[in-house]
Amino acid sequence: MSKTKIVECDEYLNVHSFNQYMDTVSTLFHEAIKNVDDDSIKESTELTGNLIKWKIHVDYDKIKLEVFKKINTEWESINTRIENYYYPYKIPT
């Protein structure tokens, strides 16, 4: 009989390091930050791979991340997340 004891410390375990899309999201954020640092600020940054397209929009007060899935020949939005983030010194109003 095993004497192993399982203790649940955190019911909201952060498992982002095991997510298959973390490298993609990291690359997308790096590209968006690089675009913001340039003089020619792009409105949004996209990254496409296989049947998934990621789109990020960095504004002075929020970051919007959209995920699209390719169905036949059309891209359908499957998820959108908006985070409030005060970022005034990089993006002119």
C-alpha positions as CSV (number, residue, x, y, z in Angstrom):
1,M,0.0,0.0,0.0
2,S,1.4,3.4,-1.0
3,K,1.8,6.1,1.6
4,T,1.7,8.9,-1.0
5,K,-0.4,11.8,0.1
6,I,-1.9,14.2,-2.4
7,V,-2.4,17.7,-1.1
8,E,-4.4,20.2,-3.2
9,C,-2.7,23.6,-2.6
10,D,-4.3,25.6,-5.4
11,E,-7.5,24.8,-7.1
12,Y,-6.5,27.2,-10.0
13,L,-3.3,25.6,-11.1
14,N,-1.6,27.6,-13.8
15,V,-0.7,25.1,-16.6
16,H,0.2,27.6,-19.3
17,S,3.6,26.1,-19.7
18,F,2.0,23.0,-21.1
19,N,-0.3,24.8,-23.5
20,Q,0.6,24.0,-27.2
21,Y,-0.1,27.6,-28.2
22,M,2.1,29.4,-25.7
23,D,5.0,29.8,-28.2
24,T,2.6,31.2,-30.7
25,V,1.1,33.7,-28.3
26,S,4.5,34.7,-27.0
27,T,5.7,35.4,-30.6
28,L,2.6,37.3,-31.3
29,F,3.1,39.6,-28.3
30,H,6.7,40.1,-29.2
31,E,5.7,41.2,-32.7
32,A,3.0,43.5,-31.4
33,I,5.5,45.1,-29.0
34,K,8.1,45.5,-31.7
35,N,5.5,47.2,-33.9
36,V,4.6,49.6,-31.1
37,D,8.2,50.4,-30.6
38,D,8.7,51.3,-34.3
39,D,7.8,54.8,-35.5
40,S,5.2,53.3,-37.9
41,I,2.7,51.9,-35.4
42,K,0.5,49.2,-36.9
43,E,-3.1,49.0,-35.7
44,S,-2.9,45.2,-35.2
45,T,-0.6,42.2,-35.6
46,E,-1.6,38.8,-37.0
47,L,0.0,35.4,-36.9
48,T,-1.4,32.5,-38.9
49,G,-0.5,28.9,-38.6
50,N,-2.3,25.8,-39.8
51,L,-6.0,26.4,-39.3
52,I,-5.7,29.0,-36.5
53,K,-5.2,32.7,-36.9
54,W,-4.2,35.0,-34.0
55,K,-4.8,38.7,-34.0
56,I,-3.7,41.2,-31.4
57,H,-4.5,44.9,-31.1
58,V,-2.6,47.0,-28.6
59,D,-4.2,50.3,-27.6
60,Y,-3.2,52.8,-24.9
61,D,-5.6,51.3,-22.4
62,K,-6.3,47.7,-23.4
63,I,-5.0,44.7,-25.3
64,K,-7.4,42.7,-27.4
65,L,-6.6,39.2,-28.5
66,E,-8.7,37.4,-31.0
67,V,-8.5,33.7,-32.2
68,F,-9.9,32.6,-35.5
69,K,-10.5,29.1,-36.9
70,K,-10.5,28.4,-40.6
71,I,-13.7,26.7,-41.7
72,N,-13.7,25.9,-45.4
73,T,-12.4,29.1,-46.8
74,E,-13.6,31.6,-44.2
75,W,-12.0,32.6,-40.9
76,E,-14.5,32.4,-38.0
77,S,-13.8,34.1,-34.6
78,I,-13.8,31.4,-31.9
79,N,-12.6,33.5,-29.0
80,T,-11.9,37.1,-28.0
81,R,-10.3,38.4,-24.9
82,I,-9.8,42.0,-23.8
83,E,-7.5,43.0,-21.0
84,N,-7.4,46.5,-19.6
85,Y,-3.8,47.7,-19.6
86,Y,-2.6,51.3,-19.2
87,Y,0.1,51.7,-21.8
88,P,0.2,55.5,-22.5
89,Y,3.8,56.2,-23.2
90,K,4.1,53.9,-26.3
91,I,1.0,54.7,-28.3
92,P,0.0,58.3,-29.2
93,T,-3.6,59.2,-28.6
